[in-house]
Amino acid sequence: MDLRIFTEPQQGAAYDDLLAVAMLAEVLGFDAFFRSDHYLKMGDVAGDPGPTDAWITLAGLARETARIRLGTLVTAATFRLPGPLAITVAQVDAMSGGRVELGLGTGWFDDEHRAYGIPFPDVGERFERFEEQLEIVTGLWSTPPGGTFSFAGRHYRLDQSPALPKPVQSPRPPIVIGGGGAKRTPRLVARFADEFNTPFMALDDCRAANARVDEACERTGRDPSTVVRSAAQVVCCGADEGEVRRRAAAIGREPDELRRNGAAGTPQEVVDRLGAFAELGITRAYLQVLDLSDLDHLRLLASDVLGRV
């Protein structure tokens, strides 16, 4: 199982904090460094020094790292127009030498849209815009060199775009779509995604969500095995119970609750939890690290978990 480090910097992290985590994750052998795409803190945290932009962050990390893959879980379709988003991701892909992945979603956090003046349509329109964005981004990237791309949708229109620049990766950077929706999400995964992610789900819910993706792939004639299956889980690992409790307290959670709803406990408990997801066909885990100042947490995960899953 690939293990990826997943961060939530809107909860309180500067670029330098993210750089330290990403560089250590690379040295320790983790597969990727991902970050959320949010502009407002959630819950009872200070959130200082304030938000950082996901793609500006990844552009910086692209030049500071050499091996680790970089991406978003997930970019909100409400935040960016699809044409400029395709340009941004292609540019960061080039800056990284072909190590970028695009997690894309509808956007959901109403408060951050109000706080920063971003339009927030109803859920039906957000899904319409999300689907059109997927069509446009993939269409721009797949247009042959020298060709042009046009699109006429309900929400976006492109006329004779030169469809430049092209990403480094061929045929394009991987696209990650996640969520537990029963109808629209599986259909969009089957049509556009290289990876389907189940975020913070219980095992039974994860199994059911992946079954719906299998069914959607089969309906469209796609081999379900061509979709990478992944899961995101909050991680809180300690060498002993005292360390587990200390790390749980640092993120405002209780050890027992984290054991039920995340990958928590001793290294063996975390290995067992990830193993249960592996039995469902999950081949990639995003470990959500919430205390970005605790670099020893990463070291423990690398030494006692990484090589055992």
C-alpha positions as CSV (number, residue, x, y, z in Angstrom):
1,M,0.0,0.0,0.0
2,D,1.3,3.5,-0.9
3,L,1.3,5.8,2.1
4,R,0.8,9.5,1.4
5,I,0.9,12.4,3.8
6,F,-2.1,14.6,3.7
7,T,-2.3,18.0,5.4
8,E,-4.9,20.6,6.3
9,P,-2.9,23.9,6.4
10,Q,-6.0,26.1,6.8
11,Q,-6.0,24.9,10.4
12,G,-2.8,26.8,11.0
13,A,0.4,26.5,8.9
14,A,2.6,28.7,7.0
15,Y,4.4,27.7,3.8
16,D,7.6,27.0,5.7
17,D,5.7,24.5,7.9
18,L,4.4,22.7,4.8
19,L,7.9,22.8,3.3
20,A,9.4,21.1,6.3
21,V,6.7,18.4,6.3
22,A,7.0,17.7,2.6
23,M,10.8,17.6,2.6
24,L,10.8,15.2,5.5
25,A,8.1,13.0,4.0
26,E,10.3,12.7,0.9
27,V,13.4,11.8,2.9
28,L,11.4,9.2,4.9
29,G,10.1,7.5,1.8
30,F,6.4,8.4,1.7
31,D,4.8,8.3,-1.7
32,A,3.3,11.8,-1.8
33,F,2.5,15.0,-0.1
34,F,-1.0,16.3,-0.5
35,R,-2.8,19.3,0.9
36,S,-6.4,20.4,1.2
37,D,-7.7,23.4,-0.8
38,H,-9.4,25.6,1.8
39,Y,-9.3,29.3,2.6
40,L,-10.9,29.2,6.1
41,K,-10.2,27.3,9.3
42,M,-12.7,24.8,10.6
43,G,-13.6,24.3,14.3
44,D,-12.1,25.8,17.4
45,V,-8.5,26.5,16.3
46,A,-6.7,29.7,15.9
47,G,-5.8,29.1,12.2
48,D,-2.8,31.4,12.4
49,P,-1.2,32.8,10.3
50,G,-4.1,32.3,7.9
51,P,-4.7,30.3,4.7
52,T,-2.2,29.5,2.0
53,D,-3.2,28.9,-1.6
54,A,-2.9,25.2,-2.5
55,W,-1.5,25.6,-6.0
56,I,1.0,28.4,-5.1
57,T,2.2,26.1,-2.3
58,L,2.6,23.1,-4.6
59,A,4.4,25.3,-7.1
60,G,7.0,26.1,-4.4
61,L,7.2,22.5,-3.3
62,A,7.7,21.4,-6.9
63,R,11.0,23.3,-7.0
64,E,12.1,22.3,-3.4
65,T,11.5,18.5,-3.7
66,A,12.8,15.9,-6.1
67,R,10.9,12.7,-5.9
68,I,7.7,12.9,-3.9
69,R,4.4,13.3,-5.7
70,L,2.3,16.4,-5.0
71,G,-1.4,17.1,-5.2
72,T,-4.6,18.4,-3.8
73,L,-7.3,16.5,-1.9
74,V,-9.3,18.3,-3.3
75,T,-9.3,21.5,-5.3
76,A,-12.7,23.1,-5.2
77,A,-14.3,23.7,-8.6
78,T,-15.8,26.9,-7.2
79,F,-12.4,28.5,-6.6
80,R,-11.0,28.5,-10.1
81,L,-12.1,28.8,-13.7
82,P,-11.4,25.6,-15.6
83,G,-9.2,27.1,-18.3
84,P,-6.8,28.8,-15.9
85,L,-6.9,25.7,-13.6
86,A,-5.7,23.5,-16.5
87,I,-2.8,26.0,-17.2
88,T,-1.9,26.2,-13.5
89,V,-1.7,22.4,-13.0
90,A,0.2,21.9,-16.3
91,Q,2.7,24.5,-15.2
92,V,3.2,23.0,-11.7
93,D,3.5,19.6,-13.4
94,A,6.4,21.0,-15.5
95,M,8.0,22.7,-12.5
96,S,8.0,19.3,-10.7
97,G,9.2,17.3,-13.6
98,G,5.9,15.4,-13.8
99,R,4.9,14.7,-10.2
100,V,1.6,16.5,-9.9
101,E,-1.9,15.0,-9.3
102,L,-5.2,16.9,-9.4
103,G,-7.8,16.1,-6.9
104,L,-11.0,18.0,-7.9
105,G,-14.3,18.3,-6.2
106,T,-17.5,20.5,-6.2
107,G,-16.6,22.7,-3.2
108,W,-18.7,22.4,-0.1
109,F,-17.7,24.8,2.7
110,D,-20.1,27.7,2.5
111,D,-18.5,29.8,5.2
112,E,-15.2,30.1,3.3
113,H,-17.0,31.2,0.2
114,R,-18.8,34.0,2.1
115,A,-15.6,35.0,3.9
116,Y,-13.6,35.6,0.7
117,G,-16.3,36.6,-1.7
118,I,-16.5,33.4,-3.8
119,P,-19.8,32.6,-5.4
120,F,-21.4,29.4,-3.9
121,P,-24.3,28.1,-6.0
122,D,-26.6,25.3,-4.9
123,V,-25.4,21.7,-4.9
124,G,-27.0,20.9,-8.2
125,E,-25.3,23.7,-10.0
126,R,-22.0,22.9,-8.3
127,F,-22.1,19.4,-9.7
128,E,-22.9,20.8,-13.2
129,R,-20.0,23.1,-13.0
130,F,-17.8,20.3,-11.6
131,E,-18.6,18.0,-14.6
132,E,-18.0,20.8,-17.1
133,Q,-14.7,21.6,-15.4
134,L,-13.6,17.9,-15.7
135,E,-14.6,18.0,-19.4
136,I,-12.6,21.2,-20.0
137,V,-9.5,20.4,-18.1
138,T,-9.2,16.9,-19.6
139,G,-10.1,18.2,-23.1
140,L,-7.5,21.0,-23.0
141,W,-4.8,18.5,-21.9
142,S,-5.7,15.9,-24.5
143,T,-5.9,18.2,-27.5
144,P,-3.1,17.4,-29.9
145,P,-0.3,19.9,-30.2
146,G,-1.2,22.4,-32.9
147,G,-4.9,21.8,-32.4
148,T,-7.5,23.9,-30.7
149,F,-10.2,23.1,-28.2
150,S,-13.8,24.5,-28.0
151,F,-16.5,23.8,-25.5
152,A,-20.1,25.1,-25.1
153,G,-21.6,24.2,-21.8
154,R,-24.3,25.7,-19.6
155,H,-21.7,27.4,-17.4
156,Y,-18.5,27.7,-19.4
157,R,-17.6,28.4,-23.0
158,L,-14.2,28.1,-24.7
159,D,-13.7,29.2,-28.3
160,Q,-10.7,27.9,-30.3
161,S,-8.4,27.6,-27.3
162,P,-4.8,26.7,-28.2
163,A,-4.9,24.3,-25.3
164,L,-1.5,25.2,-24.0
165,P,0.6,24.5,-22.1
166,K,0.7,20.8,-22.1
167,P,1.5,18.9,-18.9
168,V,4.7,16.9,-18.7
169,Q,2.9,13.7,-17.7
170,S,1.4,11.6,-20.5
171,P,-1.4,11.4,-21.2
172,R,-2.0,13.8,-18.4
173,P,-1.6,14.3,-14.6
174,P,-3.8,11.8,-12.7
175,I,-7.2,13.0,-11.7
176,V,-8.6,12.1,-8.2
177,I,-12.3,12.2,-7.5
178,G,-13.6,11.4,-4.0
179,G,-16.7,11.2,-2.0
180,G,-19.6,9.0,-1.0
181,G,-22.3,10.2,-3.4
182,A,-24.6,7.4,-4.7
183,K,-25.1,8.5,-8.3
184,R,-23.3,11.5,-9.7
185,T,-19.9,10.8,-8.1
186,P,-19.6,7.1,-9.3
187,R,-20.6,8.3,-12.8
188,L,-18.0,11.0,-12.9
189,V,-15.3,8.7,-11.5
190,A,-16.1,6.1,-14.3
191,R,-15.8,8.8,-16.9
192,F,-12.9,11.0,-15.8
193,A,-11.0,9.7,-12.7
194,D,-7.7,7.8,-12.5
195,E,-8.3,7.4,-8.7
196,F,-11.3,7.2,-6.5
197,N,-10.8,8.3,-2.9
198,T,-13.1,7.5,0.1
199,P,-12.4,10.3,2.7
200,F,-12.8,9.4,6.4
201,M,-15.3,6.6,5.8
202,A,-16.0,3.5,7.9
203,L,-15.1,0.2,6.4
204,D,-18.6,-0.7,5.4
205,D,-19.2,2.7,3.8
206,C,-15.9,2.4,1.9
207,R,-16.9,-1.0,0.6
208,A,-20.3,0.3,-0.6
209,A,-18.9,3.4,-2.3
210,N,-16.3,1.3,-4.2
211,A,-19.0,-1.1,-5.3
212,R,-21.0,1.8,-6.7
213,V,-17.9,2.9,-8.7
214,D,-17.5,-0.7,-10.0
215,E,-21.1,-0.7,-11.2
216,A,-20.7,2.7,-12.9
217,C,-17.5,1.5,-14.7
218,E,-19.2,-1.6,-15.9
219,R,-22.2,0.4,-17.2
220,T,-19.9,2.6,-19.3
221,G,-17.7,-0.3,-20.5
222,R,-14.7,0.7,-18.4
223,D,-12.6,-2.0,-16.6
224,P,-13.1,-1.1,-12.8
225,S,-9.5,-2.3,-12.1
226,T,-8.2,0.8,-14.1
227,V,-9.4,3.0,-11.2
228,V,-6.9,3.2,-8.3
229,R,-8.8,2.9,-5.0
230,S,-7.7,5.0,-2.0
231,A,-8.8,6.1,1.4
232,A,-8.1,9.0,3.7
233,Q,-7.9,8.6,7.4
234,V,-6.8,10.8,10.3
235,V,-3.7,9.4,11.7
236,C,-2.6,9.5,15.4
237,C,0.2,7.1,16.2
238,G,2.3,6.7,19.3
239,A,5.0,4.3,20.4
240,D,2.9,3.7,23.6
241,E,-0.4,4.8,25.0
242,G,0.9,7.9,26.7
243,E,2.3,9.1,23.3
244,V,-1.1,8.3,21.6
245,R,-2.9,10.4,24.2
246,R,-0.5,13.3,23.9
247,R,-0.8,13.4,20.2
248,A,-4.6,13.1,20.3
249,A,-4.8,15.9,22.8
250,A,-2.6,18.1,20.6
251,I,-5.3,17.9,17.8
252,G,-8.3,18.2,20.2
253,R,-9.4,14.6,19.9
254,E,-9.8,11.5,22.1
255,P,-7.8,8.3,21.5
256,D,-10.9,6.1,21.6
257,E,-12.8,8.3,19.1
258,L,-9.8,8.3,16.8
259,R,-9.5,4.6,17.0
260,R,-13.1,4.3,15.8
261,N,-12.9,6.9,13.1
262,G,-9.3,7.0,12.0
263,A,-6.0,5.2,12.0
264,A,-4.9,5.6,15.6
265,G,-3.1,3.9,18.4
266,T,0.2,2.0,18.4
267,P,2.0,1.3,15.2
268,Q,0.5,-2.2,15.2
269,E,-3.0,-0.8,15.6
270,V,-2.4,1.6,12.6
271,V,-1.0,-1.3,10.5
272,D,-4.0,-3.4,11.4
273,R,-6.4,-0.5,10.5
274,L,-4.7,0.0,7.1
275,G,-4.7,-3.7,6.5
276,A,-8.5,-3.8,6.9
277,F,-8.8,-1.2,4.1
278,A,-6.3,-3.2,2.0
279,E,-8.7,-6.2,2.3
280,L,-11.3,-4.0,0.5
281,G,-9.0,-3.4,-2.4
282,I,-7.6,-0.1,-1.2
283,T,-4.0,0.3,-2.5
284,R,-3.3,3.8,-1.4
285,A,-3.8,5.6,2.0
286,Y,-3.7,9.3,2.7
287,L,-2.7,9.8,6.3
288,Q,-4.1,13.1,7.5
289,V,-1.5,14.6,9.8
290,L,-3.1,17.5,11.7
291,D,-0.2,18.6,14.0
292,L,2.3,19.8,11.4
293,S,4.8,20.8,14.1
294,D,5.2,17.2,15.3
295,L,7.8,15.9,12.8
296,D,8.6,13.0,15.1
297,H,5.1,11.7,14.3
298,L,6.2,11.3,10.7
299,R,9.4,9.6,11.7
300,L,7.5,7.0,13.8
301,L,5.1,6.3,10.9
302,A,8.0,5.9,8.6
303,S,10.0,3.6,10.9
304,D,7.2,1.5,12.3
305,V,4.3,1.6,9.8
306,L,5.5,2.4,6.3
307,G,7.4,-0.8,5.6
308,R,4.7,-3.0,7.1
309,V,1.7,-2.2,4.8
